[in-house]
């Protein structure tokens, strides 16, 4: 298992934080999640992605984008829109989305 975290990004940039609670109806979810992870990489201005999920179904995904235009391009993607529709209808009990501009960023790694 990889524990790679996105780092080394030069501010300013933007984050889209997607926090969710899953339902028990997860048929097709894994395949679509993998596809979304592949597809977002093609968006000009996409910088990276961090994601974690608890065994109980609570998930947090943070996507990093260079600017608001990149976020808008991802939002307009038709496959992404279809995945969102399926999420609302089947996979998610609830979710929230938070978009923010990052002004400062730093990290630590034990050598």
Secondary structure, 3 states (H helix, E strand, C coil): CCCCCCCCCCCCEEEEEEEEEECCCCCCHHHHHHHHHHHHHHCCCEEEEEEEECCCCEEEEEEEECCHHHHHHHHHCHHHHHHHHHHHHHHEEEEEEEEEEECCCCCCCCC
